[in-house]
Amino acid sequence: MGKNSLTCFGVGDGWPCADRNHSAFLYRFGKTSLLMDAGEPVSRAYQASGLSYDAVDAVFLSHLHADHFAGLFMLLQGMWLEHRRKDLTIHLPGPAIRPLRAMLKAATICEQLLAFRLRFQPLRAAKPVRVGDAEATAFPNTHLGGLQEKCGAKRGRKLVSYCFLIEGGGVRVGHSSDLGRPDDLSPLLAKPLDLLVCELAHFTAEEICAYLRGRDIRRVVFVHLSREYWKNLRRTRCHVARLLPDIPHTFARDGDVIRL
C-alpha cells in the first residue's frame, strides 16, 4: 500500500446503499494505521484487504450515526476470531462509551474472550492524540445540531460529532467525517493541507466548492456523496470541475487506495 496511504473501505452516505459500503477509511503512515469510522460492512472490506488483524493501531469514531459505527461490532468479533494480539484503543465521543460497552457485553464480545486489551478513550476537542508515527486531533462540528433538541437535550444527553486533522509521515490530512456546514472545516484549514477527504451529502456542491476555492489544499477527495450526486456521478464530476478549477480533486469509490 505504500509508506503513506488511504484505503477507502466505504464511501457511501447515510442512506441505504446497494453499491457502496458505509463510512470507513484506513490511513497508513509508515507502520502506523488509523481506522476512521467503522460503517458496515467494514469487516468484509477489511478481510478482503488481506491485512493482518493486528495492523490497526487505533480506531476513531466521529459520531454515533449507524453509517459511521455500525460495523464496529463485527470488526471486533473478527479481531477476536482471527486472534488479534495487539491492544486496541477506540477514540470516540465520551457520551457514547457507556452504551457502547453495554452493547458489546450484550453481544458477548467481552474482555474474557479477547486476546488483546480493548480501551475506550473520549475524544477531547483540539487535543492531539499520538498513535505511533501519527497524530489525530478532533474538532467538534455542527453535524448533529439539528438533532440535539429532538434526540438529545430532552434526555440530558449531549450529541457530539467531530472532524479530524491527521498528521504523519510529513503529511497533513483533513478528514471531514460528516459536517453540518462547510465552515466546520475551518480548524482543519488553518494551515495548508496535503489532502482533504470531504463529504458531499449535507450541503450542495456549490456551497462546499465556494468555501474551498482558493484554499491551500493540494488535493481533495470527495466521499459520502448524497444519493443524487452519486447516481449522476459523471454529471457531478463535470459540475464540480467547473466549480473548483484551482484544486485537483477526485471522487473515491470503495476499495480505492490513495497515495499520500
TIMI-217355 format. One record per residue: residue in three letters; x, y, z of N, C-alpha, C, O, CB in turn. Coordinates in steps of 0.1 Angstrom, whole numbers, plus 2048, in hexadecimal, padded with zeros to 3 digits. Glycine has a CB too. Example, Ala and Ser with C-alpha at 12.3 -4.5 7.8 and 13.67 -1.06 7.14 Angstrom:
<atoms>
ALA8847C784E87B7D384E8847DF84E88E7DF8558717D385A SER8807EA8478897F584788180084F88680B85088D7FA839 
</atoms>
This chain:
<atoms>
MET8087F480080080080080880D8008038187FE7F780080C GLY81580C80281E81780282081C8108198198198188227F9 LYS82A82581182D82A81E82283282581F83083083A83381E ASN81C83B81D81084382280584181880684380C814852823 SER7F983D81D7EE83A8147E183B81B7E083B8287F082C80E LEU7D783C8147C983C8187C18318117C18318057C284A817 THR7BC8278187B381D8127A58208157A18218217B780F817 CYS79C82180B78E82480D78681780E78381180478982D801 PHE78381381A77B80781C76C80A81976580181577D80282A GLY76881681B75A81A81975882881675D83081F751815824 VAL75282C80B75083A80874283E80773F84980375783D7FB GLY73883680B72A83880A72584381472C84681D72282C80C ASP71984881171385281A70A84B82470B83F82570B85C811 GLY70285282A6FA84C8356ED8458316E783E8396F685783E TRP6EA8468246DE83E81F6E283081C6EE82D81A6D9845812 PRO6D982781B6DC8198176E28198096DE8208006CF810817 CYS6ED8128086F58127FB6F68047F66FB7FB7FD7038187FE ALA6F38027EA6F57F57E37027F37DD7077E87DB6EA7F27D9 ASP7097FE7DB7167FE7D37218057DB72C8077D57148047C6 ARG71F8087E772A80E7EF72A8097FE71F80780372981D7EF ASN73580680373680481273581181973581C8137437FD815 HIS73381182673181D82E73F82183374981A83272781B839 SER73F82D83A74C83483C75682C844753828850749840844 ALA76282A83E76D82384577982683D77A82383176B814847 PHE78482C84379083083C79C82C84479D83085078F83F839 LEU7A582683E7B28228457BD82A8407C18298347B5812842 TYR7C38328497CF83A8467DB83384B7DB82E8567CE84884C ARG7E58328427F282B8467FD8358447FF83B83A7F481F83D PHE80483784F81084084F81C83785481E83586080E84D859 GLY82483384A82F82A84E82981D85482181684D838830858 LYS82D81A86082880D86781B81086F81680787683380886F THR81681C86F80A81F8777FE82086E7FE82686480D82D87E SER7F381A8737E681A86C7DB81E8757D981A8807E380C866 LEU7D38288707C882D8777BB82B86F7BA82E8637CA83D87A LEU7B18258767A482386F79B82E87479882F87F79E815873 MET79683686A78D84186D77F83C86977B83A85D79184D865 ASP77783A87376983587276982686E77282186976183E868 ALA75D82087075C81286E74E80E86A74780687176080A87B GLY74981585F73C81185A73C8038547477FE85073881B84F GLU7307FD8547307EF84E7317F083F72C7F98397237E8853 PRO7367E583873C7D983E74B7DA83F7527D48367377CD836 VAL7507E284875F7E48487667D684B7717D58467627EE853 SER7607CD8527667C08557697B98487747B384675D7B885E ARG75F7B983F7617B283276C7B982A7757B38247547B282A ALA76B7C78297767CE8227837CC82878D7CB8207727DD822 TYR7847CB8357917CA83B7977BC8387A37BA8357907CC84A GLN78E7B18397937A48367987A38277A279C82478779A838 ALA7907AA81E7947A98107A17B080E7A87AD8047897B0808 SER7A57BA8167B27C18147BE7B88177C97BB8127B27CD81E GLY7BC7AD81E7C87A58217D17A982C7DB7A382F7D07A3815 LEU7CD7B58337D57BA83D7D47B184A7CA7AB84C7D17C8841 SER7DF7B18517DF7AA85E7D57B18687D37BD8677ED7AA865 TYR7CF7A98707C57AF87A7CD7B78857C67BD88D7BC7A5880 ASP7DA7B68857E27BE88E7E67CB8887ED7D388E7EE7B6893 ALA7E27CE87C7E87D98747E27E687A7E97F087A7E57D8866 VAL7D57E687E7CF7F38827D47F68907D37EE8997BF7F1882 ASP7D98028917DF80789E7D580E8A77D680E8B37EB81089C ALA7CB8148A17C081C8A87B481E89F7B681E8937C68298AD VAL7A981F8A579C82289E79782F8A37978328AF7928168A0 PHE79383889A78D84589D77F84589877C84388C795851898 LEU7758478A176784889C76285789D76385D8A875E83F8A5 SER75E85C89275B86A89274E86D89974C8788A075A86F884 HIS74486489873786689F73085889E73484F89872F871899 LEU7248588A571E84B8A671284A89D7088448A17198498B4 HIS71284F89170984B88770D83E88171883B88070885687B ALA70383687E70582887B70F82686F71681C86E6F8820878 ASP70E82F86571682E85972583185C72D82F85371183784E HIS72883586873683886C73B82E87774782E879737846871 PHE73282687D73881D88773180F88873680788F736824895 ALA72780D88071F8008827277F487E7237E988271380187A GLY7327F587773A7EA8737457E687E74C7DC87D7417EC866 LEU7457EE8887507EC89374E7DF89A7587D889C74F7F789D PHE7427DB89D7407CE8A47467C289D74C7BA8A37317CD8A7 MET7427C18907477B68887567B788675D7AD8867407B587A LEU75C7C388576A7C58837717C089077B7B988F76E7D3881 LEU76C7C389C7727BE8A87707AF8AA7797A88AF76C7C68B4 GLN7657AA8A576379C8A676D79589D77378A8A07557988A2 GLY77079B89177A79688878879688E78F78C88D77A79D87B MET78B7A18957987A189C7997978A77A47918A879A7AF8A2 TRP78E7948AD78F7898B779177B8B079A7748B47817898BF LEU7897788A678A76B8A079676989879B75E89677E769897 GLU79C7748937A977488B7B57758947C077788F7A977E880 HIS7B27758A17BD7758AB7C67818AB7D27808AC7C67698A9 ARG7C078D8AB7C87998AC7CE7998BA7C87948C47BF7A68AB ARG7DB79E8BB7E279E8C87E57AC8CD7E67AE8D97EF7968C6 LYS7E67B58C47EA7C38C87DF7CA8CE7D47CA8C97F07CA8BC ASP7E27D18D97D87DA8E07D27E48D67D87E88CD7DE7E18EC LEU7C57E78D87BE7F08CF7B77FB8D77B07F88E17B47E98C6 THR7B98088D37B18138D97A78188CF7AB81B8C47BB81E8DE ILE79B81A8D47918208CB78E82E8D178B82F8DD7838188CB HIS7908388C978E8468CD78184B8C777E8498BB79A84F8C8 LEU7788508D076A8538CC76485D8D576A8608DF7628468CC PRO7598638D175286C8DA7508668E874B85B8E97458718D4 GLY75386E8F275286990074586390374485890A756873909 PRO73986A90072C8659047298578FE72085090272286F900 ALA7308538F472D8468ED73483A8F473182F8F17328478DF ILE73E83D8FD74683290273D82890A73E81C90875183790A ARG73582D91372E82491C72481B91472480F91672682C926 PRO71B82190B71281990471980F8FA7158048F87098218FC LEU7258138F572C80A8EC7327FE8F47317F38EF7388128E5 ARG7378018FF73B7F59087307EC90B7327E090A7417FB915 ALA7247F190E7187E99117147E09057117D590670D7F1915 MET7157E68F97127DF8ED71C7D48EA7187C98E67117E88E1 LEU7287D78EC7337CC8EA7307C18F37327B58F07417D28EB LYS72D7C490072A7BA90A71E7B190571E7A59077287C0918 ALA7147B89017087B18FC70B7A88F070479E8EF6FD7BB8F9 ALA7147AC8E87187A48DC72279A8DF7287938D771D7AE8D1 THR7257988EC72F78E8F173D7918EC7457878EB72B7808EE ILE74079D8E874E7A08E57547A68F17567B28F374F7AB8D8 CYS75879D8FA75D7A190776C79F909772798901756799912 GLU7717A69127807A79147867999177917969137837B0920 GLN77E79091D78378292078677A91378E77191377977B928 LEU77F77E9087817778FB78C77C8F37927758EB7747778F3 LEU7907898F57997908ED7A778D8F17AA78C8FD79779F8EC ALA7B078B8E87BE7898EB7C67968EB7D27978EB7C57808E1 PHE7BE7A18EA7C47AF8EB7BC7B78F47B07B48F77C57B58DC ARG7C27C28F97BB7CB9027B47D68F97BA7DC8F17C57D290C LEU7A77D78FC79F7E18F579D7ED8FE7977EC9097927DB8F0 ARG7A17F98F979F80590179680F8F979580E8ED7AD80C904 PHE78F8179017878228FC78C82F90178D83190D77881F8FF GLN78E8398F87938468FD78A8518F77878518EB7A28488F8 PRO78585A8FF77C8648FA78486E8F278F8728F577586C905 LEU77F8728E678587D8DE78488A8E677A88D8EC77F87E8D0 ARG78F8928E578F89F8EB7928AA8E079C8A88D97998A08F7 ALA78A8B48E078B8BE8D57998C48D579E8C98DF7818C98D7 ALA79F8C48C97AC8CA8C67B88C48CE7C28CB8D07AB8D98C9 LYS7B68B88D47C18B28DB7C68A68D37C089C8D07BB8AC8E9 PRO7D38A88CE7D989E8C57DA8908CC7DD8908D87E68A28C0 VAL7D88868C57DA8788CA7E58728C27E48718B57CC8708C9 ARG7F086E8C97FB8688C27F98598C17F78538CB80886C8C9 VAL7FB8548B57FA8458B38068428AA80684489E7ED8418AD GLY81083C8B081C8388A88228448A082684E8A681882D89E ASP82284289382884D88A81E85788682186087E82E84687E ALA81285788C80886088780186789380386489F7FD85987F GLU7FA8728907F387A89A7E687E8947E58838897FC88689E ALA7DB87C89C7CE8808987C888A8A27C88888AE7C4874896 THR7C289589D7BC89F8A57AE8A18A17AB8A38957C48AD8A4 ALA7A589F8AB7968A08A87918AF8AA7958B58B478E8978B1 PHE7888B38A17828C08A37738BE8A276E8B98987878CA898 PRO76B8C38AC75D8C28AB7578C989F75C8D489B7568C78B8 ASN74C8C489A7458CB88F7368CB8927328C789C7488C4881 THR72F8D18887218D488A7178C988470B8CB88371D8E1885 HIS71D8BE8807158B48797098AF8816FE8AD87B71E8A7877 LEU70A8AE88E6FE8A98966F68B489C6ED8B18A470389F8A1 GLY6F98C08996F28CB89F6E38CB89E6DB8CD8A76F78D889A GLY6DE8C78926D08C788F6C98BC8966BD8BC8986CE8C5881 LEU6D08B189B6CA8A68A26CB8A78B16C58A08B86D189989E GLN6D28B18B66D48B38C46C78B48CC6C58AD8D66DD8BE8C7 GLU6BF8BD8C86B28BF8CF6A98B38CE6A28AF8D76AB8CB8C9 LYS6A98AC8C26A08A18C06A58948C769C88D8CD69E89E8B1 CYS6B28928C76B78858CC6C08868D86C287C8DE6BE87F8C1 GLY6C58928DB6CF8928E66CB89A8F26CB8958FD6DB8988E0 ALA6C78A78F06C58B08FB6BA8AB9056BB8AD9116C28BE8F7 LYS6AF8A68FF6A48A29076A88969116A289591C69989D8FF ARG6B288F90E6B78849166C488891E6CA8809246B987790E GLY6C889591C6D48999236E189391D6EB8939246D4895931 ARG6E088F9106EB88990A6F08928FF6E98958F56E887B904 LYS6FD8968FF70289F8F57078968E970E88C8EB70E8A78FB LEU70389A8DD7078948D171489B8CB7138A78CA6FC8948C7 VAL71E8938C972B8998C472F8928B872E8868B67358988CF SER73589A8AF73B8958A274889C8A07498A88A3731897896 TYR75189589A75F89B89876389988975F8908827688958A1 CYS76C8A38857748A18797838A087E7858A388A7738AC86E PHE78C89D87679A89A87B7A58A08727A48A086679C88B87B LEU7AF8A48797BC8A78727C589C8757C78988817C28B5877 ILE7CB89586B7D388A86D7E188D8677E289285B7CD87D866 GLU7EC88B86E7F988E86A80288286C80287B8777FE89A872 GLY80B88086281487586381C87485781887784C80D867866 GLY82986F85883186D84C83387A84483587A83882C863843 GLY83388684B83589284482889783C8298A083484089283B VAL81D89183F81189383780689984180489484C80C886830 ARG7FE8A383C7F38A88447E68A583C7E58A98317F58B8846 VAL7DD89E8437D089A83D7C58A08457C589F8517D088B83C GLY7BB8A583E7AE8A98457A489F8417A289C8367AA8B7840 HIS79D89984B79388F84978689484F78589685B797881850 SER77C89684677089E84A76789585276089B85B7698A283E SER76788885075B88085574F88785174E88B84575C87E865 ASP74488885973889085573989E85B73E8A086672B88985A LEU7348A78537348B58577268BB85871D8B585273D8BE84E GLY7248C685F7188CD85F7178D885470D8DA84E7158D386C ARG7238DE8527258E88487338E984473C8E484B71F8F684D PRO7378EE8387448EE83474E8F583D75A8F083E7458F5827 ASP74A90084475490684D7588FE85976090386174F914850 ASP7528F385B7568E98667658E586376C8E186C74D8DD866 LEU7698E78567778E38527818ED85678D8EA8557778E1843 SER77D8F885B78790385E7938FF86679E90386378090F864 PRO7918F787179D8F48797A78EB8717B38EB8747998EC886 LEU7A28E38687AB8DB8607B38E28567BD8DE8517A38D0859 LEU7AD8EE8527B38F68477BC90184C7C090A8447A88FB83E ALA7BE9028597C690C85F7D490D8597DB9178597C790B86E LYS7D99018557E690084E7E48F78427DA8F18407F18F9858 PRO7ED8F88387EC8F182C7EA8E282E7EF8DC8377F88F3823 LEU7E18DC8257DF8CE8267E48C78197E38CC80E7D08CB827 ASP7EA8BB81B7EE8B380F7E28AC8097E18AA7FD7F88A8813 LEU7D88A98127CC8A280D7C08A58167C28A68227CE89280D LEU7B58A88107A88A981779F89F81279B89E8067A28B8815 VAL79A89681B79088C81878389281D78189382979387E81F CYS77A89581476F89E8177628978127608928077708AB810 GLU75889781B74B89281874389B80F7468A780E74388F825 LEU73989680873189E7FF7238997FF71D8947F673789D7F0 ALA71D89A80C71089580E70789F8156FB89F813710888815 HIS70D8A881D7058B08267058BF8227008C782970B8AF834 PHE7098C18167098CF81070B8CD80170E8C27FC7138D8816 THR7098D77F970A8D67EB7188D77E67218DC7EE7018E17E4 ALA71B8D37DA7288D47D472C8E37D37388E77D57298CD7C6 GLU7228EB7D07258FA7CF72A8FF7DD7339077DD7189017CB GLU7248FB7E87289007F57368FC7F973D9047FD71E8FB7FF ILE7398EF7F77468EA7FC7518EF7F375C8F37F77468DB7FC CYS74E8F07E67598F57DC75B9037DE7679087DD7558F27CE ALA75190B7E175391A7E475C91B7F07649247F17459217E5 TYR75A9137FA76191480677090F80477991580A75B90B811 LEU7729057FC7809007FA7889087F07949077F077F8F27F6 ARG78190F7E77889157DC79391F7E17909277EA77E91D7D3 GLY79F91D7DC7AA9267E07B19227EC7BB9287F07A59347E1 ARG7AD9177F37B39127FF7C090B7FB7C29067F07AA909807 ASP7C990A8057D69048037D58F58067D88F08117E190A80D ILE7D08EE7FC7CD8E07FD7D38D97F07CF8DE7E57BE8DC7FE ARG7DB8D07F17E28C97E67D88C17DE7D98C07D27EE8C17EA ARG7CF8BA7E57C68B17DF7B98AF7E77BA8AF7F47CD8A37DB VAL7AE8AD7E17A18AA7E879C89D7E379C89A7D77978B57E6 VAL7988947EC7918887E97838887EE7818897FA79987B7EE PHE7798887E576C8897EA76687B7EC7688727E47638907DF VAL76087A7F875A86D7FC74C87080274887B802763866807 HIS74586580573886680C72E86F80472787780973A86D81A LEU72F86D7F77268757EE7178717F07148657F372A8727DF SER70F87B7F07018797F16FC86F7E670386E7DB6F98867F1 ARG6F18697E86EC8607DE6EA8667D06EE8607C66DE85A7E2 GLU6E68737D06E48797C36F187C7BC6F287A7B06DC8877C5 TYR6FB8817C47088847BE70E8777B97158777AE71188B7C8 TRP70D86C7C071385F7BC70C8597B07138537A87128557C8 LYS6FF85A7B06F88547A56FB85B7976FB85478D6E88567A7 ASN6FF86779870386F78C71287378D71587F78C6FA87B78A LEU71A86978F72886C79372F87378773787C78A73085F796 ARG72D86F77B73387677073088576F73888E76E72F86F762 ARG72388877171E89677172489D77E7288A977D70F897772 THR72589678972B89C7957398A079373D8AB7977298937A1 ARG74189778D74F89A78A7508A67827588AF78575588E783 CYS7498A77777498B376E7458C077674B8CA7747418B1762 HIS73B8BE77E7368CA7857418CF78F7438DB78F7298C778C VAL7478C67977518CA7A075D8CF7997648D879F7548BE7AA ALA7618CA78E76C8CE78776B8DD7837758E578376F8C677A ARG75F8E178075C8EF77D75C8F878976190378974F8F1776 LEU7588F27947578FA7A17648FB7A87669057B074D8F47AA LEU76D8F17A677A8F17AE7858EE7A478C8E47A57798E57B9 PRO7888F879B7928F57917A08F67967AA8F278F7908FF786 ASP7A28FC7A27B08FF7A67B68F57B07C28F67B47B190C7AD ILE7AE8EB7B47B38E07BD7B08D37B77A58CF7B37AC8E17CB PRO7BB8CA7B57B98BD7AF7AF8B57B97B18B67C57C68B57AE HIS7A68AD7B379D8A67BB7988997B47998987A87918AF7BF THR7948907BC78F8837B778387F7BF7808857CA79A8787B7 PHE77C8757BA77086F7C17738607C47758587BB7638717B9 ALA77485D7D17798507D576E8457D47628487D577E8507E3 ARG7728397D176A82D7D176F8237DC77A8247E076A8267C3 ASP76681A7E076A8107E97768097E47778057D875F8067EC GLY7808067EC78C7FF7E87978077E27A28027E07887F57DE ASP7958147E079F81D7DB7AA81E7E57A881F7F179A82A7D7 VAL7B781E7E07C38207E87C982D7E37CD82D7D77CD8147E8 ILE7CA8377EC7CF8447E87DD8467EE7DE8457FA7C584F7EB ARG7E78497E67F484B7EC7F58597F27F08637EC7FF8497E1 LEU7FB85A7FD7FC86780480A86D80280D8788077F8866813 
</atoms>
